[in-house]
């Protein structure tokens, strides 16, 4: 009888020791570490493997959109994170823009023609920061100061050059320098006209020097102002009143711009 009790006691101690040892795992330094246990539905403690006990993390909707950038999900006006939006816009390499403003003539242009509305387009590609390749075009048509019946002037240009931008938080000041191809057309009323042998339409080359500033309003958009002085190589034509008219006169533009 005593022998049976000793056997039962020995088996109990063996099982208790075995169960305790299974609840231990070796830590990084080789020392035993007590494993976590979780009660099951019946109230018993069940040993769980470490990966099951790892905390579950779920990405927020903003993180999901950010991680999906490569699939085109992130192209939107704003994400709600101002710092992220500013960083995204300043890292855009290519931007397209629309210009609307006024053309102010100088020289012979100014003698006969008034200021006029100007429209244009521009494209920039940032090759080596802060410098970007810039391609632009604009057009303006002005009537004679004394009335549309007395004449009309149309100036157009295609430009290619460089733009240097200097981002400062939401503001981006910039300078530009461009070479231009110019297409100018002039007509006068019956009191004065272009004599035979002179062209009413001429093409010439020139230079643009300008500066401006943009304000970032979102991930993909900014707006700003830009001023430009445009110099053209002179092109003289003869008029019926024995005077000459420079169809390569200079002019300036001041405009509002939107960039995408």
C-alpha positions, 0 to 999 in steps of 0.5 A: 500500500505504501509502495503504491502511494510512493509510485503515485506521488512520483508520477505526480511530481514527474508530470508537474515538472514536465508541464512546468518545463514546457512553459519555459523557452530560452531567451536571447541570452540562453536563460529560460523565459516564461511563455505566455498562456491563454485560457481556452473557452473551458477555462484551461490554460493552453500553451500558444506559440509565440507568433500567435501571441504577436500583437496584430497591427492594422494599417490606417486608411491613410497608410494604405493609400500611401503604400498604394502610390505605385498603383496611382491611388495617391494622385489627389489634390490633398491627403490631409497631411500638409507636410506630406503634401508639400514634400510630394509637390516639391519632388514632382519633376514635371509640371504643366501650367496655364498662364493668363495675363496682360502684354504691355508693348514698348518702342514702336509697339507702344506708339500705336497699340495698347496693352492687351490680354495674353494667354500661354502654356508652359511645361517644366522638367526638373533635370538637375535641382534647382534647375529645370528645362522650360518650354513655353508659348504665349500669344497676345493681340492688341488693337490700335489706341484710336480704335480697332479699325485703325490697326491690329498687332498680334505677337506670338512666341515659342520659348525654350530655356531654363528655370531655377526654383528655390522652395521655401515651405509653401512658396517657390520663388523662381527665375527664368531665362529663355531663348525665343522664336517670335511671330509678329503680325501688324496691320494698319487702317487706310490712313497708313499701310505697309508699303510694297516690299515690306512684310506685315508678318515677320519672324525673329528671335529674342530673349526672355528674362523673368521672375515669379513666385508660386504658392503650393495649395495641394499635392498636385497643384500650385498657383502664382504670378510671373513677370517677363521682359521680352527682347526681340531682334529689331525688324524694320518695315516701311510705312506709307507715311515715309516712316519705319515701324519696328516689328521686332519691338520689345514688350513685357508680360505680367500674368497669373499662373496655375501649375499641375 
